[in-house]
Amino acid sequence: MTLRTVAGYIHCMETDVIIVGGGLAGLACAAGLWDCGLRLTLLEASPWLGGRARSWVDAASGDELDLGPHVLTNEHRNMLALLRMLGTEREVVWHTDNFLVLAEQPPLVMKRYPLPAPLSLLPNLFTVHRLGLKDLASNTPVVLLAMRMNEAEVARLDTESAARFLARMGVTPEFIAWFWRSAAMTFMNVPLESCSAGALLRVFKQLLGDNGFRFGFPARGLGSLFAPVAARRMVQEGGRIITHCPVQRLEHDGRRAIGVVLGDGTRLAARYCVCAVTPHELLPMLPEDVPALEGLRRDLPHFLPVPYVSTYLWFDRRLGTEQMWARLWSEDGLSYDSYDLANIRPGLRGGASLIASNIINSPRAQGMPDDAIVHAVVQEIAAFLPAIRRAHLLQARVHRIPLGITAPHPGMERRRPGTRSALPGLFLSGDWTGTRLPSSMESAVCSGWLAAEQIRAELGRPRALIQPITATTGIAGWLGRHGRAPA
């Protein structure tokens, strides 16, 4: 590679696009630009690629672990398209037996019945012993509104907390406690009182209108399905990846972004810069002398992290046949979703159980030592899998994740920035940006492809990369097309 110094810059003659961040968003952006003939440089501050979806081999067990266990759905259309592009889509194990198993007493198996959406899930609710007809009927106005809502309605409801909205709509406390509190934590990762009503209802609408909704799991570590393959392909296409390479700040010439300054003071120039990092990482990179970026600078501190604590538990025997199950919200509960990887991953299938669980946004867990967390999670699993009481725990790992996602608090939808920043040449990417999706791996990939589409458009080489959300079906689809959400 030829380097020459121009006005204090180390000018890379072969670099057209700098991508800051080697997680899903950054690698998806790179993948969307591979066939453009551009020279790409990806800069990653950490020693590894994959971001919050990275994987590695556990030294003691030899098993491949993720930072936290991951689940996909058929609605992760952009994520699945990325895996298809990388040739690893077939390494998703699809959950076909049940829609979802709820770890109640007795366990409740949620199934989809052959009825038009959203009626396909309704029969399950009649089996919930703590809900009466009054409770079920009280949720009807919310269902009708969700099926008819559009993005304008999402924006209007974004100013209100989900708890206040549901109370205003007349949903009974019993139905809120059984369904909505669990839904807010599972889908949005925050309590109802802290959740945007608009953001939650947008997800609920998609769930109501998709009769084909199902879960899938990576057949090995999720990071290994995309990070190494994407890195090899990028290098093969003439790009370069530099890890251990923090970016200090973005540079501009008064009109547009022109490059970055690295942590050691080195300057790299490029025609386009894509920042695929978290809000708190982006803020110190932004130049302070660009008035057009002041709105973004004001908004970034409002993006608050949702912490996760993920546990991996190795036992001396098989504990059951379920691939996954979920615990409902409770005031004293910790874990929500759990997965027995011995029933999912071909390399572990048939062996002793390796159970992975997520604790989401729990102040209580943040103050607990690792051994106390392991004990509490084992007790919660035992309520669903009694065989655990005869098993021996061989090994445990506790991963504390300060930022799982950014919190979807009321008012945050309007703060999510678009892909094209107010500074020409600077593009923003990440699961927290304005993708109209909840903060997730799907949103991360979508954001990366949005940035790639914008750059391609500027180059005169347009290509549609984004996979549209599946159209709602049944009654939900009809209302979505012809109805109108009430004011």
C-alpha positions in Angstrom: 0.0 0.0 0.0 1.3 3.4 -0.9 1.3 6.1 1.8 2.0 9.8 1.3 1.7 12.8 3.6 -0.7 15.5 2.6 -1.3 18.6 4.8 -0.4 16.6 7.9 -2.4 13.5 7.0 -1.1 10.0 6.3 -3.2 9.7 3.1 -4.1 6.2 2.1 -4.4 6.1 -1.7 -6.2 2.8 -1.5 -8.8 3.7 1.0 -12.2 4.9 0.0 -14.3 4.0 3.0 -13.3 3.9 6.7 -15.6 1.8 8.8 -15.2 2.4 12.6 -16.4 -0.7 14.5 -16.1 -4.4 13.7 -19.4 -5.6 15.1 -22.5 -6.7 13.2 -23.2 -3.2 11.9 -19.7 -2.6 10.7 -19.2 -6.0 9.0 -22.7 -5.8 7.4 -21.8 -2.4 5.9 -18.5 -3.8 4.6 -20.4 -6.7 3.1 -22.8 -4.3 1.3 -19.9 -2.6 -0.4 -17.8 -5.6 -1.5 -18.8 -5.5 -5.1 -18.3 -1.8 -5.6 -14.6 -1.9 -6.3 -13.9 0.3 -3.2 -11.0 0.0 -0.9 -12.3 -0.5 2.6 -10.5 -0.1 5.9 -12.3 -1.4 9.0 -10.9 -0.2 12.4 -11.8 -2.1 15.6 -10.7 -0.9 19.0 -10.8 -4.3 20.6 -8.6 -7.4 19.8 -11.6 -9.2 18.2 -14.4 -8.8 15.7 -18.1 -9.5 16.4 -18.9 -6.9 19.0 -21.6 -7.9 21.4 -22.2 -11.0 19.2 -18.6 -12.3 19.4 -17.8 -15.9 20.3 -14.8 -17.8 21.6 -13.7 -21.3 22.8 -13.9 -21.8 26.5 -10.5 -23.0 27.7 -11.8 -25.4 30.4 -14.6 -27.1 28.5 -13.5 -26.7 24.8 -17.1 -25.5 24.0 -17.7 -22.4 21.9 -19.4 -19.7 23.9 -21.1 -16.4 23.0 -20.9 -13.3 25.2 -24.5 -14.1 25.8 -26.9 -16.7 24.3 -28.7 -15.6 21.2 -31.9 -16.4 19.5 -33.0 -15.6 16.0 -36.5 -15.6 14.5 -37.7 -15.8 10.9 -38.3 -12.1 11.2 -34.5 -11.5 11.4 -34.6 -11.2 7.7 -31.6 -9.0 7.3 -29.5 -11.1 9.7 -30.4 -14.3 7.8 -29.6 -12.6 4.5 -26.2 -11.7 5.8 -25.6 -15.3 6.9 -26.8 -16.4 3.4 -24.3 -14.0 1.8 -21.6 -15.6 4.0 -22.7 -19.2 3.3 -23.6 -20.0 6.9 -27.4 -19.6 6.9 -27.9 -23.4 7.1 -26.1 -23.3 10.5 -29.3 -22.1 12.1 -31.3 -24.7 14.0 -35.0 -24.0 13.8 -37.3 -24.6 16.7 -40.3 -26.4 15.2 -42.1 -28.3 18.1 -43.7 -25.4 20.0 -44.0 -21.6 19.6 -42.8 -21.1 23.1 -42.7 -22.9 26.4 -43.4 -20.8 29.5 -41.9 -22.1 32.7 -45.1 -21.8 34.7 -46.4 -24.4 37.1 -47.5 -26.4 35.3 -45.5 -25.4 32.1 -47.6 -23.6 29.5 -46.9 -24.7 25.9 -47.8 -21.8 23.6 -48.8 -23.0 20.1 -50.0 -21.4 17.0 -53.4 -22.7 15.9 -54.7 -22.8 12.3 -56.6 -19.5 12.6 -56.1 -16.2 10.8 -53.7 -13.8 12.6 -54.0 -12.7 15.3 -56.4 -15.4 16.4 -53.8 -18.1 16.1 -52.5 -17.4 19.6 -55.8 -16.7 21.3 -56.6 -20.3 22.4 -53.5 -20.4 24.5 -54.8 -17.6 26.7 -57.9 -19.6 27.7 -55.6 -22.1 29.4 -54.0 -19.5 31.7 -55.5 -20.2 35.1 -54.9 -16.7 36.5 -56.7 -14.9 33.6 -60.5 -14.6 33.2 -62.6 -13.5 30.3 -62.6 -9.9 31.6 -58.8 -9.8 31.6 -58.6 -11.2 28.0 -61.3 -8.8 26.8 -59.6 -5.8 28.3 -56.7 -6.2 26.0 -58.9 -6.1 22.8 -58.6 -2.3 22.3 -54.8 -2.6 22.4 -54.8 -5.5 19.9 -57.0 -3.5 17.5 -54.9 -0.4 17.8 -51.7 -2.3 17.3 -52.9 -4.0 14.1 -53.9 -0.7 12.5 -51.0 1.5 13.7 -48.4 3.0 11.4 -45.1 4.9 12.0 -47.0 8.1 12.8 -48.8 6.3 15.5 -45.5 4.9 16.8 -44.1 8.4 17.1 -47.2 9.6 18.9 -47.1 6.8 21.4 -43.4 7.1 21.9 -43.9 10.0 24.2 -45.9 7.8 26.7 -44.7 4.9 28.8 -46.2 1.5 28.1 -47.5 1.2 31.7 -49.4 4.5 31.4 -50.7 3.6 28.0 -52.0 0.2 29.0 -53.7 1.6 32.1 -55.3 4.4 29.9 -56.6 1.7 27.5 -58.3 -0.2 30.3 -56.2 -3.3 30.4 -56.6 -5.1 33.7 -53.7 -5.3 36.2 -53.9 -9.1 36.0 -53.4 -9.1 32.2 -50.6 -6.5 32.5 -48.8 -8.5 35.2 -49.1 -11.8 33.3 -48.4 -10.7 29.7 -47.3 -7.1 29.3 -44.6 -7.0 32.0 -43.0 -10.1 30.6 -43.3 -8.8 27.0 -41.7 -5.6 27.9 -38.7 -7.3 29.5 -38.4 -10.0 26.8 -38.8 -7.9 23.7 -37.7 -4.5 24.9 -35.5 -5.3 27.9 -36.9 -2.6 30.1 -39.8 -2.5 32.6 -43.2 -1.3 31.4 -42.8 2.0 33.3 -39.5 2.7 31.4 -40.6 1.5 28.0 -41.8 3.5 25.1 -45.4 2.5 24.3 -44.8 3.2 20.6 -41.7 1.0 20.4 -43.4 -1.9 22.2 -46.6 -1.7 20.2 -44.6 -1.8 16.9 -43.1 -5.1 17.9 -46.5 -6.4 19.2 -48.0 -5.6 15.8 -45.5 -7.8 14.0 -46.0 -10.6 16.4 -49.8 -10.4 15.9 -49.6 -10.5 12.2 -47.1 -13.3 11.5 -48.5 -16.8 11.7 -45.2 -18.2 10.6 -43.2 -16.8 13.5 -40.6 -19.2 14.9 -37.3 -19.2 16.7 -33.9 -20.3 15.5 -30.6 -20.8 17.2 -27.0 -20.7 15.9 -25.6 -24.2 15.6 -22.4 -23.0 17.1 -21.2 -19.7 18.4 -23.0 -16.9 16.7 -19.9 -14.8 16.2 -18.2 -17.7 14.3 -21.1 -17.7 11.8 -20.3 -14.2 10.6 -17.2 -12.5 11.9 -14.3 -14.7 10.6 -16.1 -15.4 7.3 -16.8 -11.7 6.7 -13.3 -10.8 7.6 -11.8 -13.2 5.1 -14.0 -12.1 2.4 -13.2 -8.4 3.0 -9.5 -9.1 2.8 -10.0 -11.1 -0.4 -11.8 -8.2 -1.9 -8.8 -5.9 -1.3 -9.9 -4.4 2.1 -8.0 -4.3 5.3 -9.0 -4.9 8.9 -7.0 -3.4 11.8 -7.8 -4.5 15.4 -6.4 -3.0 18.6 -7.1 0.3 16.8 -9.2 2.9 18.7 -10.3 6.0 16.9 -9.8 9.3 18.8 -11.9 11.6 16.6 -13.3 12.3 13.2 -11.8 14.9 11.0 -13.4 17.3 8.5 -12.4 20.1 6.2 -15.3 22.4 7.0 -17.5 20.9 4.4 -17.4 17.1 4.8 -15.8 14.3 6.8 -12.4 13.5 5.5 -10.9 10.9 7.8 -10.1 9.9 11.4 -7.4 10.4 13.9 -6.3 7.2 15.6 -5.5 6.7 19.3 -1.8 7.1 18.6 -2.3 10.3 16.6 -2.0 8.7 13.2 -4.4 10.3 10.6 -6.2 8.2 7.9 -8.1 9.9 5.2 -11.1 8.5 3.2 -13.9 9.6 0.9 -16.5 8.3 3.4 -16.6 7.4 7.1 -19.0 5.1 8.7 -19.3 5.1 12.5 -20.7 1.7 13.5 -20.2 2.1 17.3 -22.3 2.6 20.4 -23.6 6.1 21.3 -21.1 6.5 24.2 -18.2 5.5 21.9 -19.4 7.9 19.1 -19.8 11.0 21.3 -16.1 11.8 21.9 -15.3 11.1 18.3 -17.6 13.8 17.0 -15.8 17.1 16.1 -17.0 19.9 18.4 -16.6 22.7 15.8 -19.4 21.4 13.5 -22.7 23.2 14.4 -24.7 20.8 12.3 -23.8 18.0 14.6 -24.9 19.7 17.8 -28.3 18.0 17.8 -26.7 14.6 17.6 -24.2 15.6 20.4 -27.2 16.6 22.6 -29.1 13.4 21.9 -26.3 10.8 22.4 -26.1 11.1 26.2 -29.8 10.1 26.4 -29.0 6.6 25.0 -28.7 4.6 28.2 -27.4 1.0 28.4 -29.4 -2.0 29.3 -27.0 -4.4 31.2 -27.2 -8.2 30.8 -25.7 -10.9 33.0 -25.5 -14.2 31.1 -24.7 -17.5 32.7 -23.4 -20.8 31.3 -24.0 -23.9 33.4 -22.4 -27.3 32.7 -24.1 -30.4 34.3 -23.1 -34.0 34.5 -26.2 -35.3 32.7 -29.1 -34.4 30.4 -31.8 -32.6 32.2 -34.6 -32.6 29.5 -35.4 -32.3 25.8 -36.5 -28.7 25.5 -34.4 -26.4 23.4 -35.6 -23.2 25.1 -38.0 -21.9 27.6 -38.9 -18.5 29.1 -39.8 -17.4 32.6 -42.5 -14.8 33.1 -41.8 -11.6 34.9 -41.9 -11.7 38.7 -40.7 -9.2 41.3 -38.1 -11.5 42.7 -37.1 -13.3 39.5 -33.8 -13.0 37.7 -33.5 -15.0 34.4 -35.9 -14.7 31.5 -34.8 -16.9 28.6 -32.9 -20.1 28.9 -31.4 -22.6 26.3 -30.1 -26.1 26.7 -27.4 -26.1 24.1 -27.1 -29.9 24.2 -30.5 -30.0 22.5 -29.5 -27.4 19.9 -25.9 -27.6 18.7 -25.0 -30.7 16.7 -21.6 -30.8 18.4 -23.2 -31.1 21.8 -26.4 -32.9 20.9 -27.1 -35.9 23.1 -24.5 -35.0 25.7 -24.8 -33.6 29.1 -26.8 -30.4 29.5 -25.1 -27.0 28.9 -27.7 -24.4 29.9 -27.3 -20.7 29.0 -29.6 -18.1 30.5 -30.0 -14.3 30.3 -30.6 -12.0 33.2 -31.9 -8.7 31.7 -31.7 -5.2 33.2 -31.6 -6.4 36.8 -30.2 -4.0 39.5 -30.3 -6.9 41.9 -28.0 -9.0 39.8 -25.5 -6.1 39.3 -24.8 -6.2 43.1 -24.6 -10.0 43.4 -21.3 -12.0 43.3 -21.0 -14.6 40.6 -21.6 -17.6 42.9 -24.8 -16.1 44.2 -26.0 -15.5 40.6 -25.2 -19.1 39.7 -27.1 -20.5 42.7 -30.1 -18.3 42.0 -30.3 -19.3 38.3 -30.0 -23.0 39.2 -32.9 -22.7 41.6 -35.0 -20.9 38.9 -34.2 -23.6 36.4 -35.1 -26.3 38.9 -38.6 -25.1 39.0 -38.9 -26.0 35.3 -36.5 -29.0 35.2 -36.8 -30.9 38.4 -34.1 -33.3 37.2 -31.5 -30.7 38.0 -31.8 -31.5 41.7 -30.2 -34.9 41.0 -27.5 -33.5 38.8 -24.1 -32.1 39.6 -23.0 -28.7 38.4 -19.5 -29.2 36.9 -18.6 -25.7 35.8 -20.2 -22.2 35.5 -19.4 -19.0 33.7 -20.9 -15.6 34.4 -20.6 -12.9 31.7 -21.4 -9.4 32.8 -22.4 -7.3 29.8 -22.6 -3.6 30.6 -24.3 -2.8 27.3 -26.7 -5.4 25.9 -28.8 -2.9 24.0 -29.7 0.8 24.4 -32.9 1.3 26.4 -36.1 2.1 24.5 -37.3 4.7 27.0 -40.2 7.0 26.2 -39.1 9.6 23.7 -36.1 7.7 22.4 -37.6 6.7 19.0 -37.4 10.4 17.9 -33.8 10.6 19.1 -32.6 7.7 17.0 -30.6 9.3 14.3 -30.8 8.6 10.6 -28.0 6.9 8.6 -26.8 10.0 6.8 -25.5 12.5 9.4 -25.6 16.3 9.1 -21.9 16.3 8.1 -21.6 15.1 4.5 -19.4 12.0 4.1 -20.2 10.8 7.7 -22.7 7.9 8.1 -24.0 6.4 11.3 -24.7 2.7 11.9 -25.6 0.6 14.9 -28.6 -1.2 16.3 -29.5 2.1 18.2 -30.0 4.2 15.0 -33.2 4.9 13.2 -34.0 1.5 11.7 -37.6 1.2 12.9 -36.6 -2.0 14.6 -35.9 -2.7 18.3 -32.3 -2.6 19.3 -31.1 -6.1 18.3 -28.8 -8.0 15.9 -31.4 -7.5 13.2 -31.3 -3.8 13.7 -27.5 -3.8 13.6 -27.4 -5.6 10.2 -30.1 -3.4 8.8 -28.2 -0.3 9.9 -25.0 -1.5 8.3 -26.8 -2.1 5.0 -28.6 1.3 5.2 -25.1 2.9 5.3 -23.9 0.8 2.4 -27.0 1.7 0.4 -26.4 5.4 1.0 -22.8 5.2 -0.1 -23.7 3.2 -3.2 -26.3 5.8 -4.1 -23.7 8.6 -3.9 -21.4 6.6 -6.1 -24.1 6.0 -8.7 -24.1 2.2 -8.0 -27.4 1.8 -6.2 -28.4 -1.6 -4.9 -31.2 -2.6 -2.6 -29.8 -4.5 0.4 -32.5 -4.0 3.1 -34.9 -6.9 3.5 -38.4 -5.5 4.2 -40.4 -6.6 7.2 -42.8 -9.5 6.5 -46.2 -8.2 5.6 -48.8 -9.0 8.2 -51.4 -11.5 7.3 -55.0 -12.5 8.3 -57.3 -10.1 10.1 -54.2 -8.2 11.3 -53.0 -7.7 7.7 -56.4 -6.5 6.5 -56.7 -4.0 9.3 -53.2 -2.8 8.7 -54.0 -2.1 5.1 -57.5 -0.7 5.5 -57.9 0.4 9.1 -56.8 3.4 10.9 -55.5 3.7 14.4 -57.9 5.7 16.6 -56.7 9.1 17.8 
